[in-house]
Every structure is written in C-alpha cells, then in structure tokens.
Amino acid sequence: MPSAAQSEMSGDQMNDSNSEWDGTGESVVASDLAAMSQRLHHVFSKMSGKDLLITGGAGFLGYYLVQAPLAWNDANPELDPIRVTVHDNFLRGVPGWLSALDSPALRTVTRDVLAPMPEDEPRFDWIIHAASIASPIFYRQFPIETMDANVDGLRLILDHMKERADGPNPVEGFLFFSTSEIYGDPQPEHIPTPETYRGNVSATGPRACYDESKRYGETLCVNFAQQYNLPIGIARPFNNYGPGLKIDDGRVLPDFVRNVLNGEDIVMLSDGLATRTFCYVADSVTGYYLILGNAVDNPGEPFNIGTQTPEINMRELADRVVALGAELFGYSGQVVQKTSDDPEYLTDNPNRRSPIIEKAQRLLGYDSTINIDDGLRRAMRWYEAQPER
C-alpha cells in the first residue's frame, strides 16, 4: 500500500509543477497534466506497457482520465507506454480535444456500453467504467439509458473480469465511478459525510434513476470483489469542475461562466443557500487513479474524492465568478435570481454536500491541492479559450 510520500507530491512540489501556468487558457491543461504525471508516477509505472480501457472516455472526466496517462508517456519516453483505449458511443460526436490527440498509444472505439466486448479487443489490464450520464438536466431526460449504463453496462464488465480471474491475464485493477449523490440529502449531523453514511435517498424522485442505479452499481462491485476476489475500487466524486466540463453541460459553474463570457447577468435558479465543496478536476482525477492503482489492496472499498473546504453556498460561488469575471474579462454583470420553468428543478436537490476524505488520505495518500480561487481562475481561462463556447 503506498504511503502519501509515494503517491503524492508535497505542497511545494505541487506548486513548482504548476508554475508553468502563466495565467492563460492555453497553458492550463499543460500545467495540470505535468503536475498529474508527477503525482501519479507511482501508479502509472504499474501500468507501463499495459492496456487501459476507459469507457465513456469522451465525457467530462474522460478529458483528463485519457490525457493524464498519455502525458505520463510523453514525460517518460524511456519506459514502455501505457496503451489507452476509449470506448464511447459518441452520440454527440467525437469531441475536438479527443480527435486532436496525436498519440500512437491512443485508440478510440465506437461502442455502446451495453454491447459485448468486441472479440478483437486486447485483454485490458486496467479498466475504468466512466460511461454514464452525470448532469441532472440530461439524466432526467434519459433515465432508462442512465440506469442501463450504471447497472447493465457495469455487469458486462464485471462478468468479463470474473471470467478472466483464474486465467493467465486477469484484470489488475477496475474503477467504478459512483457519485456523492448516493448519500442523497444527508441529515445535518452527517455533514461532512463519511463513506460509512448510508444515505437519505428517494427511490422514486426525479434524481432516483441516477442515485439508485449508482447505489446498486456499488452493491454489484462490492459483491463481485468479495465473492470472486476481484480488484475493484469505487469512487464517489464530490462536485468536480474545470477543464473538460462542457459549457452547455447544465451544471452550475459552466452556466455561470457562460453568462459571464456572454456579457449577461448571472442567472441563479434557486435561493442560493445550498452549499457545496468544489474540487478542481486535476485533483479529483488524481484521486481516481490512486483508487484504481490500489484497488488490489482495497477491493470493494468506496472512497470519497473531493475537497473538505471551503463549503460555500451557490450565491457565494456566483459572487466569486462575478469578481473573477470583472478581473479577467472586464465583466460588469450582476447576479439575478429567477425561477426555473421546470417545476422539479430543485426536487431532491441536497441542501449541503461536503465530504470527509480522511479514508482516501490515509489509504491512498490523496489530497486536494488547488484552492477554489485558483481553480476557478483556471477554469474560466480554459472556457475563454474554447471555440465552442
């Protein structure tokens, strides 16, 4: 089991590796990937010369899940590269960032997660199952598809792992993307929330297709890990943001930033009192790879991945975006409150969401390193540089 020193850099090392960022959108990604390559060297060294499959790799988290091992390959040319394969149905087309990647170690395959594994695919040594709709706006539009990916698509992979478990080439590590939404709307005494909290979740509400399918997905993972001795890790992400999250995704931060870049007032469709902690995506993806790389030591274990501070409300987030917009772009708008046309827009929306990450710190050497002001600045500069905005 790696120590914190093996898995993570110190704060000073992290700051040094991020010094390449010069405040422009063009350098954000390069800086983040350089830092992640260093922080994850211990994990990526295990994958050297191996095949990594990422399902749903064209999505938000896929942006850094795919690019981080490729950046490690480039930074360590003397080592055998990690061969990365992305499986995605590409219903919205192949994203520009993915088609622009020029690496002999990258393959993309158009495949629905409910389809059997193609016979001509390699025997993947490492697998990340990130194929799922994660934005509330979209998973409420496609509830059946959301449940299918989180349950049936997952089961296909777990059965594949079971079949290979006693053979010459078993899967070395598997990561299932769950969600912090499995906790539902925790009672105040359970916030910040540990992994042991069992949740306060509606089985029939508008978010249930996502929340409950992720909960059942975790149950599948735990039982496969226990019954068949499989190296399965479970990630519970807490409010990721940053590069890769499309500006039309429908989540709160890209909505706010789109308003700023369009010179519009920021529209808040709530009273702004709900609170969250926000984790910059380079930190969170580092945590996800730490779970994957250490799944053999923690089979079936769920890990909160996020940041514990600060817990801020949506109005404060909007005010921070306004202030940064004024500083970076000369933005002169304000925050206005409106009511959503969707009568269930806020139904089952948690009042507070904040993780306890002690377990990931202790067992994985994980911690978040980029504070919210720096993360928001990076995200806004990245959005500014995107042609599709």
N, C-alpha and C positions, 0 to 999 in steps of 0.2 A: 504494500500500500504506500503510495508516495507521500512524502511529507510536504508541508507547504513550501519548503525551500526547493524541493524538486519540481513541483508543479507550477508554482507562481513566482514571478519576479517580485522583488521588493518594490516599495513605492517609488524609490529613487530610480530604480532601473526602468520602471514603467514610464516615469516622466521623461527619462532620457530617450527611450524608444519612440515616444510620441513627439519628440522635439522636431521631427521632420514636418509636422503640420504647421504650415505658415499662415493659417487663417483663411485659406481659400478652399472652395469646394473641391477643386481638383486634387488637393493633397490629402483630403480627409481619409479616403479609402486606403491610399498607400500607407499612411501613417498607422491606421488601425491594423492593417494586415501585418505590417512589420512588427508591431507590438504583440499581436496574437501568435505569430510564428515563434517568437521568443518564449512567450508564456506557455505555449503548448509543445515545446520541443520534446519534452519527455513523452508526451502522448503520441505525437506524430512520429517519433522514432520507432515506436512499436508498430506503426502502420507502414513503415518504409518497405517498399517492394510489394505491398499488398493491395487488394482491391476493396474499395469503399463504395457502397451504394447509398445514395441519398434519394429517397422517394419524396416527391413534392419539392424538388430542389429549385424549381423556378419561382418559388414564393419568397416572401419577405425574409424569413430566416435562412432560406437557401442562399441568399445573396452572399453572406459571409460563411455559411457552412461549406459552400462549394469553393469559394475563393481562398479560404484560410489554408487548407492543405496544399493547394496549388502554389500559394505564396511561400509556404514552407519548402516545397520542392525547389523553387527558384533560389531560395536562400541557402539551400544545402545541396548544391549540384553534385557533390561527391558521394551522396547517398542515393540509394535506389528510390525513385519517386513513388509517391502514393498515387495509385491509379483511381481516378474518381469517375463514377458513372452516375448520371442523373436520370431518374425515371419520373416522368411527369406526363399528364395528358395534354398539357399545353393548350387548354381550351381558350385561353386569352392570347395565344401565340407565344412564340419563344421570345422572352424579354431581351431587349437590346444588350444589356450587360452580359447575358449568357452567350449570345451569339457572337459577341465581340471578343470573348476569351480565346486566346490563341495558345493552346497548350496541348502537346501530344499525350498528356496524361488525363485528358478530359474526354468523356463520351456522353452524348445525350441520346436517350431512347424514348420515343413516344409510346407510353404505356399507361393505361388506366390501372389504378392500384388494385382494382377488383379482378384484373386479368391474371392468369397464371404466369409465373416467371418464365420468360422465353427460354427454350431449351439451349439456345446458342449463347446465352449469357455466361460470363465467368462465374466461378464459385466464389461469391463475395465473402471476404474475410471479416468485414465490418459493415454494419448496416444501420442507417438512421432512417426511421419512419417519421417523416415530417409532412406527409401528404394529408392535408386536412384544410377545410375552410376554417379560418380563425377569426375573421371580422364579424361581429354581431349582426351588422347590416346584411352581410351575404349569407351567413349560415342560417339566418331566419328565413331567407328566400329559398334556400336549398337544404331543408332539414334532413330529408332522406339521404341525399348524397353525403351530407356531413356525417351522419351515423354510419353509413356504409364504409367510408374511409377509415373511421376510427375503430370499427369493430371487424367487419368482414375483411377489409384490406389488411388490417393487423393480423388477423387469424391466419391468412395465407402465408405471411412471413413467418409467424411462429411455427406453423406446421412445417415449413421449409427448414427452419432451424432444427426442429425435433428430428426430422428425417436424416439430417447430417450429423447429429450429435455424437453418434458412435462410429462415424466413418473416419477416413484419413484426413479430412479437411473440414472440421467443424467451424462454425461461425465463432470468431474470437470475441466479439462484442456487439451488442444491439442496443439502440437507444430509441425509446418510445417517447414522443412528445405528448405529454398530458397538458395540463393547464392549471393555473391558480384558481380558475373558475370551478374546479371540483369542490372547493370549500364553500361555494355559494356566497351567502351573505352572513359571515360569522358574527356570533354574539360578541359584544364589546370585550368580554373577559378573555376571548380567544384571539385578540388582535394586539400585537403582531401574532401571526399564525404559524405554529409549528406543523411539521409533517404528520404528527400524531392526531391532529384535529380531524374529526370525521365528517364535518361538513353540515351545512344548513341549506339544502338544495331542493328546489321544486322539481318533481319528476314530470310535470305536465305543463310548465310555463313556457314562454316563448324562447327561452335560452336552453331548455332541457335537452334539445337534440344534441347540443354541443357538450354541455356539462355532464349529462348522464352517459353519453357514449364514451367520453374520456374516462369517467369513473369505471365503466365496465372494461374499457381497454386496460386500465391499470390492473383490474382483477384478473384478466387474462394473462397479463405479463407476470404477475406475482405467482400464479399457479403453474404456469409453464416453467418459470425459473425454479420453483420448488420441486415440481414433480419430475422434471427432466434435467435438472441441474444445468440450466442454460444461463449464460452471462448476459442478463437483461437489466438495463438501467432505465429509470423513469425520471423525466424532467418535468417539473412544474414551474413554468415561466411566470414571472410577475412583471407585466406591463413593460415589454420591450419597446424601444423606439430607436430611430436612427436610420442610417443608410440601408436601402433595400425596401423600406416600407413605402409603398406607392402613395402618392399624394391624393389619389382618389380612393384609398382603401376604406374610408369611412370611420376610422378611429380618430380619437380626439386630437392628437397632436398634428397629424397631417392636415386635418380640417382647419385647425388654427393657422398653420403655416401657409396653407393655400390662400386663406383670407389675406394674410399679410402680403404675400408676393403679388396678389392681385390688387393690392391697394384698397381692400374692402375692410369694413369693420369686422372684428372677430365675433362670430355668432355662437353663443352658448345656449344649448337647448336643454338647460337644467337650471337649478338654483345655484349651481357651482359649489355646493357644500360637500359633495362626495370626495373622499380623499384616496390617494394612491401613492405608492413609491414607484419611481420610474427608473428602469435600468437600461443604460446605453447598450446597444446591440453587440458591440465588440466585447464588452464584459460578459454579457449573457451567453454568447456563442462560445466563449472560452469555457464557461461553466458547463455547457452541454458536452463539449468534447472531453472535459475532465470526467463527466459521468460515464461516457462511452468508453474511454480508455481504462477505467477502473471498474467496469461492470462485473468482471470476473471476481472481484473482491467484495462486491456489494450486490449479489444477484437479487433482483426483485425489489430493490430499495428505491423509494421515491426521494427526490431532492428538490427543495425549493431553490430556484435560481433567480436572483434579483438583487435588490439593494434594500437595506433596512432604513436608511434615512436619505433625504428628508421625506416624511409623509406630508404631502401638500394637497390642498383641495383644487378643484378644477378652475376656480376663479383665480387662485394664485398662479396656477400654470398659465392661464391666459394672460395674466398681467406680466409674467416673465417673458412670454413670447412677444407681447407688445413692446416691452422695454428693449429686448434684443432686436426686434424689427426696426425700432427707431434708431438704434445704434448702428446696425449693419446696413440698412436699406433706406433710412430716412422716412420710415413708416410713421404716419400721423393718425392712424385709425384708433378706435376705441373698442371696448368690449360691450356688446349689446346682448340682452337676454331675450330669447324668443321661445315659443312652444313648438315642439315638433308636430308635424302633421300626422305622425304615426302615434296612435293612442297607446301603444305598448312599448314605446321607445325606451322608457325607463323601468319597465316591469322587470322585477328580479335583478335589477342592477345593484351590485353590492354598494353599501354606503361607505365602507372602508376596505382597503386591500393593502396589506403590508406583511411581508414575510419575516420569519425568523430563519436565518441562513446558517446557524451555528453548525448544523449537521454537515453541510457542504464545506464549510470552513475546516472542520475537524477531520473529516474523512477524505476530502479531495484537495484541500489546500486552496479552495476557491475564495475569492473576494471580489467585490466590485471596486474599481479604481478611478473611474471617471465621474466626477461630480455632475450634478444636473445642469449647472450653468454652462460648463464646458461641453457637456453632451448636447444640450440644446443648440449651442453655437455651432457645433459640428454638423448637427442635423440640418439646421437652417441653411448653412453654407452648401451642404450637399444638395438640398432641394433646389436651391438657387441655380445650381449647375446642371440640373436635369432638363433635357429638351422637352420631355413630355409634360412638364408642369403647365 
